[in-house]
């Protein structure tokens, strides 16, 4: 298998589109700003030929299946059956569980959304997913931490400039595009061809994610030191830091000020963590506490309302364990990942 075969299949695909659409329709489909979505009527299809979703199935048969074969991948269509909530294909022999989801042209957002649902589905449980609308190809990974899922796009490639250039070369449409068609196809090959994909998923991607996490931790710690003590190594533009703004009691030592600053910031981090994880029923909990404080300082007519810390902590503990509990006013349980029914 070679990149020449991918180019040939892309050219045949553009020719097929032009036979089914007029020039204006083809221009609107390939235009990155318009992104026209095709219907079965646009393509001259009927449900008897492609049951369920004619444009999606037509794209599957006229482009995606060819490209998967050109890449030398060992793939199987509809590994769990042709239901709405099942992946469209499975790729084998790449060292990890890899599923694929395709939608009709210019519906990449739907493909990504569906793939993320498959990745989090414990009954299916792939490690990685390919989401595509034939134009854009996204390689996605899931990381589950506790009750929450995080998705990372490992690689993202776009055939739109290539398809535009092919259509313009053939005189079908008037696109002014400067693109190295063979170079773009080579970049696609270097990611998705079987030998490259296996190395990417088993070696390169895990290493990149580890490096990214390490850099994130280092950057966070440096910012932490800057905000507390003004001693970070980064290029910051903060005019002050917490140590300078602390109004300490008379006789307090520098060490005591540092302990206070660290304790205060760590407690604020913990509250922000609970806020981000949905323990509070508001995503601006800390900001509202500041606003409430200033309002109280202005009138002093009633005591400042602060939620019961013990109740908040108890709720967080119960939420983390999945136990049911009576939720105090002002907080909600964390939202856990949905349980999925086993695949028949």
C-alpha positions in Angstrom: 0.0 0.0 0.0 1.3 3.5 -0.9 0.3 7.2 -0.6 -0.4 7.1 -4.4 -3.4 4.8 -3.7 -4.8 7.3 -1.2 -4.4 10.1 -3.7 -6.1 8.0 -6.4 -9.0 7.3 -4.1 -9.4 10.9 -3.1 -9.4 11.9 -6.8 -12.0 9.2 -7.6 -14.1 10.5 -4.7 -14.0 14.1 -6.0 -15.0 12.8 -9.4 -17.9 10.9 -7.9 -19.1 13.9 -6.0 -19.0 16.1 -9.1 -21.1 13.5 -11.0 -23.7 13.8 -8.3 -23.6 17.5 -7.5 -23.4 20.7 -9.5 -20.4 23.0 -9.2 -22.1 25.3 -6.7 -23.0 22.5 -4.4 -19.6 20.9 -4.6 -18.0 24.3 -3.8 -20.3 24.7 -0.8 -19.4 21.2 0.5 -15.7 21.7 0.2 -15.6 25.3 1.4 -14.3 25.5 4.9 -16.6 28.4 5.8 -19.8 27.1 4.4 -19.4 23.4 5.1 -22.7 22.3 3.4 -24.1 19.1 4.7 -25.3 16.6 2.2 -28.6 14.7 2.2 -29.5 11.5 0.5 -31.5 13.5 -2.1 -28.4 15.6 -2.9 -26.5 12.4 -3.7 -29.3 10.8 -5.5 -29.6 8.0 -3.0 -32.6 6.1 -1.7 -33.1 4.2 1.6 -33.3 0.9 -0.2 -29.6 1.3 -1.2 -28.3 2.7 2.0 -30.6 2.0 4.9 -30.5 4.2 8.0 -28.3 7.2 7.1 -27.7 7.3 3.4 -25.1 10.0 3.2 -23.1 8.5 6.0 -23.2 5.0 4.5 -22.4 6.3 1.1 -19.3 8.1 2.4 -18.3 4.9 4.2 -18.5 2.8 1.0 -17.0 5.4 -1.4 -14.1 6.8 0.6 -13.5 5.7 4.2 -13.3 2.0 3.5 -10.9 2.5 0.6 -8.7 4.8 2.8 -8.6 2.2 5.6 -7.5 -0.5 3.1 -4.9 1.8 1.6 -3.4 2.3 5.0 -2.9 -1.4 5.4 -5.1 -1.6 8.5 -6.8 -4.8 9.7 -10.3 -3.4 10.3 -13.7 -4.8 10.8 -17.0 -2.9 10.1 -19.7 -2.6 12.8 -18.0 -5.0 15.3 -21.0 -4.6 17.6 -23.7 -4.5 15.0 -25.2 -1.5 13.1 -27.0 0.2 16.0 -27.0 4.0 16.5 -24.9 3.7 19.7 -22.2 1.4 18.3 -18.9 2.2 16.6 -18.7 2.0 12.8 -15.4 0.1 12.7 -12.7 -1.5 14.8 -9.0 -1.5 14.0 -7.0 -4.5 15.1 -3.3 -5.3 15.4 -2.1 -1.9 16.5 -1.2 -2.8 20.1 -4.3 -1.1 21.7 -8.1 -1.2 21.5 -9.0 1.2 18.7 -12.5 2.0 17.4 -13.7 4.3 14.7 -16.7 6.5 14.1 -17.6 8.2 10.8 -20.3 10.7 9.9 -21.3 12.2 6.6 -19.2 15.1 5.2 -18.9 18.2 7.4 -20.2 16.5 10.5 -16.9 16.0 12.3 -18.3 17.4 15.6 -20.9 14.7 15.7 -18.3 12.0 15.0 -16.1 13.3 17.8 -19.1 13.5 20.2 -20.1 9.9 19.4 -16.6 8.6 19.7 -16.1 10.2 23.1 -19.3 8.4 24.2 -17.9 5.1 23.0 -14.5 5.7 24.7 -16.2 6.2 28.1 -18.5 3.2 27.6 -17.1 0.5 29.9 -18.9 -2.2 28.0 -17.0 -1.3 24.8 -13.9 0.2 26.4 -11.5 1.2 23.6 -8.3 3.0 24.6 -8.3 5.2 21.5 -10.8 6.3 18.8 -10.7 7.6 15.3 -13.4 10.2 14.5 -13.9 11.2 10.8 -16.3 12.7 8.4 -14.0 11.7 5.5 -12.5 15.3 5.4 -11.1 15.6 8.9 -9.5 12.7 10.8 -9.1 12.9 14.6 -7.2 10.4 16.8 -8.6 10.7 20.3 -7.5 9.2 23.7 -9.5 9.0 26.9 -8.1 9.3 30.4 -10.4 8.5 33.3 -9.5 9.9 36.7 -11.9 8.9 39.5 -15.4 9.8 38.3 -14.4 12.1 35.5 -13.2 11.6 31.9 -10.7 13.7 30.1 -10.2 13.5 26.3 -7.1 14.4 24.3 -6.8 14.7 20.6 -3.5 12.9 19.8 -3.4 13.8 16.1 -5.7 15.8 13.8 -5.4 15.9 10.0 -7.6 17.7 7.4 -8.1 16.6 3.8 -10.1 19.7 2.9 -7.3 21.6 1.2 -6.3 18.5 -0.7 -9.9 17.9 -1.9 -10.2 21.6 -2.8 -6.9 21.4 -4.8 -8.0 18.2 -6.6 -11.4 19.7 -7.5 -9.7 22.9 -8.8 -7.2 21.0 -10.9 -10.0 19.2 -12.6 -11.9 22.5 -13.3 -14.9 21.5 -11.2 -14.7 24.5 -8.8 -12.8 27.7 -8.5 -10.7 27.3 -5.4 -7.5 29.4 -5.0 -5.6 27.0 -2.7 -1.8 26.6 -2.4 -1.2 23.2 -0.9 1.3 20.4 -1.4 -1.2 17.6 -2.1 1.4 14.8 -1.9 2.9 16.3 1.2 -0.4 16.4 3.0 -1.2 12.8 2.1 2.3 11.8 3.3 1.6 13.5 6.6 -1.7 11.5 6.9 0.2 8.3 6.0 2.8 9.0 8.7 0.0 8.9 11.3 -2.5 6.4 10.2 -0.6 3.8 8.2 -0.4 0.5 10.2 3.3 0.6 11.1 3.2 4.2 12.1 -0.1 4.0 14.0 1.1 1.1 16.1 4.3 3.0 17.2 2.3 6.2 17.8 -0.3 4.5 20.0 2.0 2.2 22.0 5.1 4.4 22.4 4.9 8.0 21.1 1.5 9.1 22.4 1.9 7.7 26.0 5.3 9.4 26.1 3.9 12.8 24.9 1.1 12.6 27.4 3.6 11.9 30.3 5.8 14.9 29.1 2.7 17.2 28.9 1.6 16.3 32.4 5.1 16.8 33.8 5.4 20.2 32.1 2.0 21.1 33.5 3.0 20.2 37.0 6.3 22.1 36.7 4.5 25.2 35.3 1.9 25.0 38.0 4.4 24.8 40.8 6.4 27.7 39.4 3.3 29.9 39.3 2.4 28.7 42.8 5.8 30.0 44.1 5.4 33.2 42.2 2.0 34.0 43.6 3.0 33.2 47.1 6.5 34.6 47.4 7.3 36.3 44.1 10.1 33.9 43.4 8.9 32.0 40.3 11.2 31.5 37.3 8.7 32.3 34.6 8.1 35.6 32.8 5.3 36.9 35.0 3.9 40.4 35.2 2.3 40.3 38.7 2.9 43.5 40.7 2.7 41.8 44.1 2.4 38.5 45.8 0.6 37.1 48.8 3.5 37.5 51.2 3.7 41.2 50.5 0.0 41.7 51.0 -0.4 39.9 54.3 -1.1 42.2 57.2 0.4 40.2 60.0 -0.2 40.6 63.7 2.5 42.6 65.6 5.4 40.3 66.4 4.6 37.7 63.8 7.8 36.2 62.3 8.6 35.7 58.6 8.3 32.0 59.1 4.8 32.4 60.6 3.7 34.6 57.6 5.0 31.9 55.2 3.0 29.2 57.0 -0.1 31.3 56.9 0.3 32.1 53.2 0.8 28.4 52.3 -2.1 27.2 54.4 -4.4 29.8 53.0 -3.6 29.1 49.4 -3.8 25.3 49.9 -7.3 25.7 51.4 -8.3 27.9 48.5 -7.0 25.3 46.1 -9.1 22.6 47.8 -12.2 24.7 47.6 -11.5 25.4 43.9 -11.1 21.7 43.4 -14.5 21.0 44.9 -16.0 23.8 42.8 -14.5 22.3 39.6 -15.8 18.8 40.4 -19.3 20.0 40.9 -19.6 19.6 44.7 -21.0 23.1 44.9 -24.1 24.0 43.0 -22.3 27.0 41.5 -19.2 27.3 39.5 -18.2 30.7 40.9 -18.3 29.7 44.6 -15.1 31.5 45.6 -16.0 34.7 43.7 -19.4 34.9 45.4 -17.7 34.5 48.8 -15.5 37.5 48.0 -18.6 39.5 46.9 -20.5 38.5 50.0 -17.6 39.6 52.2 -17.4 43.0 50.6 -21.2 43.4 51.0 -21.0 42.4 54.6 -18.1 44.8 55.3 -20.2 47.6 53.7 -23.3 47.2 55.9 -22.5 44.8 58.8 -26.2 44.2 59.3 -25.9 40.4 59.4 -23.2 37.9 59.8 -21.3 36.7 56.7 -22.8 33.4 55.5 -20.2 30.7 55.1 -21.3 27.1 54.3 -20.6 24.6 57.1 -17.1 23.3 56.2 -17.7 19.9 57.8 -20.8 19.4 55.8 -19.0 20.3 52.6 -16.2 17.9 53.3 -18.6 15.1 54.3 -20.5 15.6 51.0 -17.2 15.4 49.1 -16.2 12.2 50.9 -19.5 10.6 50.2 -19.5 11.7 46.6 -16.1 10.2 46.0 -17.1 6.9 47.5 -20.4 6.8 45.5 -22.5 6.6 48.7 -25.9 8.2 48.9 -26.2 11.0 51.5 -28.5 13.8 52.5 -27.1 16.8 50.7 -26.8 20.0 52.7 -28.2 23.2 51.2 -25.8 24.8 48.8 -23.9 21.7 47.6 -24.5 18.8 45.2 -22.9 15.4 44.8 -20.2 14.9 42.2 -21.5 13.6 38.9 -20.1 10.1 38.2 -19.5 8.5 34.9 -22.7 6.9 33.6 -22.9 3.1 33.9 -23.3 1.5 30.5 -25.3 -1.7 29.7 -23.2 -4.6 28.4 -23.0 -5.0 24.7 -25.0 -8.0 23.6 
